[in-house]
Structures are given as C-alpha cells and as structure tokens.
Amino acid sequence: MSEVSELRKFRIEGEQIVEKRMNLLQEIVSQSSLDLNKQLYNALKLTTQLLGMDIGIVSSVKGNTYTIVEHFAEDADLHNGQSFELGDTYCSITLEQDQVVTIHHMERSPHKRHPCYQAFQLETYIGVPIKIEGELFGTINFSSPYPKISEFLGADRKLITLLGQWVGSVIKRQRTEEELKEREHLYKLISTNTADMVCLHEPDGTYCFVSPSAERILGYKPTELIGKDPSSLIHPTDLQRINEQSHAEALSNNTVHSIQYRIRKKDGEFIWFDTATEPITNEKGEVINLQTTSREITDRKKLELLFEQTQKMAEIGGWEFDLKTGEVFWTDQVYRIHEMSMRDKVNIDETLKFFPGQAREQIQQAMIHTIRTGETYDLTLPFVSAKGTHKWVRAIGDVYTFNDEPQTLRGTFQDVTIQKKSEDKIKTQNEQLQKLTSTRDKLYSIIAHDLKGTFVGIMGMLELTLDNIDQEAVSDQIIKKISKAQLTSEGGYQLLENLLDWVCLQTAQLQAHFDEVYLPVLIQNIIDLLHSAADCKNITITTNFKTGPVITADAEMIATVLRNLISNAIKYSPINETVQVTLTEEEECVLISIKDNGIGMSESVIKSLFNASNRPQRKGTNNEKGTGLGLLLCKEMIELHKGTIAVESEEGKGSEFIITLPLHPQVEKILN
C-alpha cells in the first residue's frame, strides 16, 4: 500500500508541476492590457522565478552577433541592446541543435569545454530558438550560476517550447503594429480629411451631411445616405453596443473618441469602422447635432483578431497518451481534424490507423524513439480522417518522465493540408518550368547545328561557282545574282552562329578561354573577313592604328563581337560611305569604336537594342535582314569580360558603338 501511496503522491506532484506551468503560461499569454515590452519582461520574470533561475533573456541573432532584446536579472550586469559574440554564448549550442537545450550542471555536461562556460561561468541553462514564419529571430533562455539539483522536467521543456512560440507571435505582432503605425504616419502626411468619412447627424442619428469620401469607402453617394438612419447599415451584433457606448454618451454631451464596429457597404460586404463622435450644442448647451469622423480599419482589425486567436491556447490541437494506462486524450481541435465526434473514445492503435502505409510506420518509430531517448519528434505526414478525407498533418510529440521513467507522450496536432498543397504545387510548377526551359534550349541547339552544316555546303558551292565561272560566257546579271546569293547565305550563316552562341551562353555551355590577344591583328582579320560585303556597297573601312595593346581576353568572343558590329555598320550604311574603326588605349582599359554614317537610330530604338523580349528588327540600306540577336550576343560576351558596350546615335546621322574592355581582368573572378 505504501508503494501505491508513494506513486500516487508522485503522480499528484507531477500533475501539480504541469498545472503550475500551464497556469503560468495562461497568465503570460493573457497580458493583453500591457505593452509588448512589458509583456516580455513579465514573462521572463515569472518564468525565471518558477524555474528557480537567476536570469531570463529574449535575444536576437544576426550573423555572429547575439543581442539582448529584453531581460530579467536582479544582480547580473546586463542591459537591453547589449551584444556578444554568438560563439561565446550558451545559445550557440541551442541554435546548433535547433531545439530545446537543457543543462542542469555545466561542469559535468558534454559542453563544459565550450567557450561560453569560460566566458560566463553559468552552471544551469535552458533555452529554445525563436522563429518567426520559419525564419530564426533569436532565443529565449534562462540560466543561473548555480547547478540545478536535478535535471529539467519534460514539463519545463514543453513550457519553454510554448514560450518560444508565444514570444515569436508577440514579436511578429510588434513588427506588424510598427508597420501599421508607420503606414498611418505616412498616410497622414500625404492625405487630407477625405481619407476619412466625415458626417453630420440629427440627434436621432439620421444623416444630414456626408462627405464625398463615402462613395470611395462604402460605395454610396452622399445623396443616397442623407436622411437615412445609419443603424440600418450597422451589423446587428454591434448595434446595441454602439447605442450604449457611443450614441447615448454623445447625446449626454460627452465626446466619444473611438468605437469600433462593422458597417455594410453598398455591395453587401461588412467592413470595420473606427468612429469618433463630437456633440454639437446650441447656446443653451443642448445637443442639436452629432459630428462623426470614421476611418476604415478592416485590415488592422483582421490582424488584431488574428493575434488574439494565435494567443489562445485552446486553438492548439493537443493530445496526450498515458504510457501506463494506455488512455488517449484529445482536445476538441484534434477531434475536428479527425472528423470524429467528441464523444468517441479512442486508443493508440485506432489513432495510428489514420496514418496510411509508410506514414504509420514513421509515426510509430518516432514515438518509440522519443520514449527511449526523450528527443522531441516533429513530422509532417499524410493522413486520412474518419470520413475518408485525405489531409496532411503536422504531429509534434514529447515525452514526460518521472524518476527517469517515461510516463506520458504529449504533443500538438495541426492540419497543414493547404500549406502542403501549396508547396507541392510550387514544386511541380518549378519542375515543369525547368523541363520546358531545357526542351527549348535543346531545340534551339539542334536547329542551329543541323542548319549550320547546310549553310556551309551552300556557301562552299557558291564560292566554288564564282571562282570557276567563265566571265565571258556568263552575263554580269547572273554573276551579280550568284554574288547576292553568296552574301545572303553568309548573312544566314552568321545568324546561325549568333543563335548557337546565344543558346550556349544561356545554357552555360559556352565557356570563356582567356589568353593574350593582340587587338590590332584581331581587328584587321575581321575587317579582311568582311571585305567582300563592304565591296558590294563600295564602303571603305578605315582604322587609326598600326600598333596597339595586348589584352587578356577570349579571342573568339571578341572576334564575334567585332564581326557583328562591323557587319551592322556595313549593313546600315548607304553605298560609297566609310566605316571607321578606332582603337584607344587608356591606363587600365582599351576602347574600341565602330562608327558609321548610316541611317542612325531613334531614341526608342536605342532603348530597346539590348532588350531580349523587344529587340528591334530593321532592314539594311540594301534590304538586308536584321534580327537584333547579334547585339544581345555582343552585350553578353562583353559583360562576360567585365566590360561595357555603349551606343551613340541620331536618326539619319549614323551610329557609333563603343566597347570598353579591361586590359587585364581578374580571370578567376570572371570564371567564378
């Protein structure tokens, strides 16, 4: 009997411990009348005292810096805003493990060689990361320079976990309120009274004046409201409160600074109003009119209601499994997720049947692991309700032990179906987009390669025909047509070259090979290559250099750029004109200019030159076709060299393209 009594005593004491912590948590989350900083301070104070600790801290962590946001410490030399190196703090251990960390005697713990012990000499510590919308904010932790007699309880771990979640919601609320205050401040600076709905009422409430802003806010024109009783628009649930707390007060000649209620718009939707009422009196002091100023606060009210809901413990689906008796307890929310009646009794085997296939094995193994090790599990799994509804749930479980013996499993249960479907949808869309992009690039590459061989054959045949033609036997007209066909095929081949290079650049298949390049020779080779195209229009290509610098670059890429720019200068120049190519060496860079006296460009054409989705496609002076792809390719290749390409042009007066290249770029950075 004594053993039974002793066990009953331990159980009662355990229940009392849990009850104390739950009561503390309820007291903390119910501090709605205090400002947020005082709420944090009181939470730290109450929890520090309950745990028998000396210091309580809410911190923020940015990079390697740990900063105190709020603290409670009677003797420690700490202050809000104080910063430390993260690696020297106990919280670095917490962040590494990303869960609740408890140390009841640091000198005897595996962490005794951690720098934090040398820095602060704290023997007892419990802390948990604070996350806001999945992003790390900091930690909430409690510590003492004295060792704890026994290890922390499971109830302590659960308390700290829930506190961390609550602090995250409080800080999120503070951020939102600050954002709202900033928005209101900016709004006041740029708005006038038309931002609010200003009205004049008879003593019975009837509208006798309504500001024009009513149409924007409620959808009613002022004339539609004048003579109407506003009670017909107010939500029935709010009507009695307004009459008692606002209308009656104003008729008693008292100013009502604020009352919040719902009012119906013309389209039937209810929105939230915050209204101030000012009584207007006659010489005898009798109220003859009421002036109201109303502001829509729907968004703010939604946020306030959201914060209230997140701070109510009843909204968290909780469960408990007694390892001794086998009894299972669910909160109302868990029953709702299972789509079962709250009168239904359940056991652990029935509970696990709601998890299909492999998910059931996962949850079973997680529960067993938690019972054996004391480590919390946190799983997101598929789930089928009692009514056959397929869902996704997040299950979190922790073990409560007594005298090193596991007593109960406890945790939370949450329906995350909508979030899971959204994540899966995004993932599928990304995969489809990647597949589509890959298919497109492969198609471009195949077209360019297959057509390239065809053009080489055509150009070779045309060149062979011109070289071996009998000038006397064939008319000049036929020779001109063959020459034109040769130029056309060369233009098509250059387009294919550009297309192939463009695809390779976009798919990272074209790699730059940097080496020493002697620019004068490279430029002259390109001019010689385009000599026949220039001769067809009797265009002279002049240069201003005999010698020049040696730069570090990819010779083939620079040649492609020069070929495109000089070819364009020839294409858009009339016959008997001149194209100037100049080379200027400066201290750390070299400038290459290609200038023509051709048709030039308007401002709108210049702006779209390097726009892949809206590139201009203009014909040359001899109706040569242009796609604009070459200039895109030039820009990509020059930027790959950490250079720039600029254009100066005026319609009807020619164009000048100026390339700036570093003499010796840092090749490793470019390749990276």
Long-range contacts (C-beta under 8 A, 24 or more apart in sequence): 10-402, 10-403, 11-402, 14-155, 14-400, 14-402, 14-407, 17-153, 17-155, 18-155, 18-400, 20-50, 21-50, 21-155, 21-156, 21-158, 21-159, 24-50, 24-159, 25-159, 25-162, 25-163, 25-166, 25-313, 26-313, 28-163, 28-166, 29-166, 29-311, 29-312, 29-313, 32-308, 36-170, 36-171, 36-173, 36-174, 36-177, 37-70, 39-170, 40-69, 40-70, 40-167, 40-170, 41-70, 41-72, 43-163, 43-166, 43-167, 44-70, 44-71, 44-72, 44-140, 44-142, 45-72, 47-142, 47-159, 47-163, 48-72, 48-142, 51-126, 51-142, 51-156, 52-144, 52-148, 53-124, 53-126, 53-142, 53-143, 53-144, 54-143, 54-144, 54-145, 54-146, 55-122, 55-142, 55-143, 55-144, 56-140, 56-141, 56-142, 57-139, 57-140, 57-141, 57-142, 57-143, 58-130, 58-138, 58-139, 58-140, 58-167, 59-91, 59-138, 59-139, 59-140, 59-141, 60-137, 60-138, 61-86, 61-91, 61-95, 61-136, 61-137, 61-138, 61-139, 66-91, 66-92, 66-138, 67-138, 69-138, 87-115, 88-115, 88-116, 88-119, 88-120, 89-116, 89-119, 89-120, 90-114, 90-116, 90-120, 90-122, 90-125, 90-127, 90-141, 90-143, 91-127, 91-138, 91-139, 91-141, 92-116, 94-127, 94-128, 94-129, 94-139, 94-141, 95-129, 95-136, 95-139, 98-129, 99-128, 99-129, 99-375, 99-376, 100-126, 100-127, 100-128, 100-157, 100-160, 100-161, 100-376, 101-125, 101-126, 101-127, 101-128, 102-126, 102-151, 102-152, 102-156, 102-157, 104-147, 104-148, 104-149, 104-150, 104-151, 104-152, 105-147, 105-148, 106-147, 107-147, 108-147, 121-145, 123-147, 123-148, 124-148, 126-152, 126-156, 126-157, 126-160, 127-160, 128-160, 128-161, 128-163, 128-164, 129-164, 130-164, 130-167, 130-168, 130-171, 131-164, 131-168, 132-168, 132-171, 132-172, 132-175, 133-172, 137-168, 137-171, 139-164, 140-164, 140-167, 153-400, 153-401, 154-374, 154-398, 154-399, 154-400, 154-401, 154-410, 155-400, 157-376, 157-398, 158-398, 158-400, 158-410, 161-376, 161-398, 166-311, 169-307, 169-310, 169-311, 173-307, 176-303, 176-307, 180-300, 180-303, 195-295, 196-293, 196-294, 196-295, 197-273, 197-293, 197-294, 197-295, 198-291, 198-292, 198-293, 198-294, 199-225, 199-291, 199-292, 199-294, 200-280, 200-289, 200-290, 200-291, 201-230, 201-289, 201-290, 201-291, 201-292, 202-289, 202-290, 203-251, 203-287, 203-288, 203-289, 203-290, 204-229, 205-229, 205-230, 205-231, 205-247, 205-290, 208-289, 217-265, 217-271, 217-294, 217-296, 218-263, 218-265, 218-266, 218-271, 219-265, 219-266, 219-267, 220-266, 224-266, 230-263, 233-263, 233-264, 234-261, 234-262, 234-263, 234-264, 235-261, 235-262, 235-263, 235-264, 235-270, 237-262, 238-262, 246-275, 246-277, 247-277, 247-290, 249-277, 250-277, 250-278, 250-279, 250-287, 250-290, 251-279, 251-287, 251-290, 253-279, 253-281, 253-285, 253-287, 254-279, 255-279, 260-297, 260-301, 263-294, 271-296, 271-298, 272-296, 272-297, 272-298, 272-300, 272-301, 273-297, 316-412, 317-412, 317-413, 317-414, 317-415, 318-410, 318-411, 318-412, 318-413, 319-410, 319-411, 319-412, 319-413, 320-408, 320-409, 320-410, 321-348, 321-351, 321-408, 321-409, 321-410, 322-407, 322-408, 323-371, 323-406, 323-407, 323-408, 323-409, 324-407, 330-413, 333-413, 334-413, 337-383, 337-385, 337-391, 337-393, 337-413, 337-414, 337-415, 338-385, 338-386, 339-385, 339-386, 339-387, 339-389, 340-385, 340-386, 354-383, 354-384, 354-385, 354-386, 355-381, 355-382, 355-383, 355-384, 356-382, 356-383, 356-384, 359-383, 363-395, 366-397, 367-397, 367-409, 370-397, 370-398, 370-399, 370-409, 371-399, 371-406, 371-409, 374-399, 374-401, 374-406, 380-416, 380-420, 391-415, 391-417, 392-416, 392-417, 392-419, 392-420, 392-421, 393-417, 441-503, 441-506, 441-507, 444-499, 444-502, 444-503, 445-500, 445-503, 445-504, 445-507, 447-499, 448-496, 448-499, 448-500, 448-503, 449-500, 451-496, 452-493, 452-496, 452-497, 452-500, 455-489, 455-492, 455-493, 455-496, 456-493, 458-489, 459-486, 459-489, 459-490, 459-493, 462-486, 462-489, 483-536, 487-532, 487-533, 487-536, 490-533, 491-624, 491-625, 494-563, 494-564, 494-567, 494-630, 495-627, 495-629, 495-630, 497-560, 498-560, 498-564, 498-627, 498-629, 498-630, 498-633, 499-629, 501-560, 501-633, 501-637, 502-629, 502-632, 502-633, 502-636, 505-633, 505-636, 505-637, 505-640, 512-554, 512-557, 512-640, 512-641, 512-670, 512-671, 513-554, 513-556, 514-552, 514-553, 514-554, 514-665, 514-667, 514-670, 515-552, 515-553, 515-554, 515-555, 516-550, 516-551, 516-552, 517-550, 517-551, 517-552, 517-553, 517-555, 517-558, 518-548, 518-550, 519-548, 519-549, 519-550, 519-551, 519-558, 519-583, 519-590, 519-592, 520-545, 520-546, 520-547, 520-548, 520-583, 522-555, 522-558, 522-559, 522-562, 523-562, 523-581, 523-583, 523-592, 525-559, 526-559, 526-562, 526-563, 526-566, 527-566, 527-581, 529-563, 530-563, 530-566, 530-567, 530-570, 533-567, 533-570, 534-570, 534-579, 536-622, 537-570, 537-573, 537-574, 537-575, 537-576, 537-577, 537-621, 537-622, 538-575, 538-576, 539-570, 539-573, 539-575, 539-576, 539-577, 539-578, 539-579, 540-577, 540-578, 540-579, 541-566, 541-570, 541-578, 541-579, 541-580, 541-581, 542-578, 542-579, 542-580, 542-581, 543-580, 543-581, 543-582, 543-583, 544-580, 544-581, 544-582, 544-583, 545-582, 545-583, 548-583, 548-585, 548-590, 549-585, 549-590, 549-663, 551-590, 551-661, 551-662, 551-663, 551-664, 552-663, 552-664, 552-665, 552-667, 553-641, 553-661, 553-665, 554-637, 554-640, 554-641, 557-637, 557-640, 557-641, 558-637, 558-641, 558-661, 560-633, 560-634, 560-637, 561-633, 561-634, 561-637, 561-638, 561-645, 561-659, 562-592, 562-594, 564-630, 564-631, 564-633, 564-634, 565-594, 565-634, 565-657, 565-659, 566-594, 567-630, 568-626, 568-630, 568-631, 568-657, 569-594, 569-595, 569-596, 569-598, 569-655, 569-657, 570-596, 571-620, 571-621, 571-622, 571-624, 571-626, 572-596, 572-598, 572-599, 572-618, 572-620, 572-621, 572-655, 573-597, 573-598, 573-621, 573-654, 574-598, 574-599, 574-621, 575-621, 585-663, 588-662, 588-663, 589-643, 589-660, 589-661, 589-662, 589-663, 590-660, 590-661, 590-663, 591-658, 591-659, 591-660, 592-658, 592-659, 592-661, 593-656, 593-657, 593-658, 593-659, 594-656, 594-657, 595-654, 595-655, 595-656, 595-657, 596-654, 596-655, 596-656, 597-653, 597-654, 598-654, 598-655, 599-651, 599-652, 599-654, 600-649, 600-650, 600-651, 600-652, 600-653, 600-654, 600-655, 601-647, 601-649, 601-650, 601-651, 601-655, 602-651, 606-647, 606-649, 609-647, 610-635, 640-670, 641-665, 641-670, 642-666, 642-669, 642-670
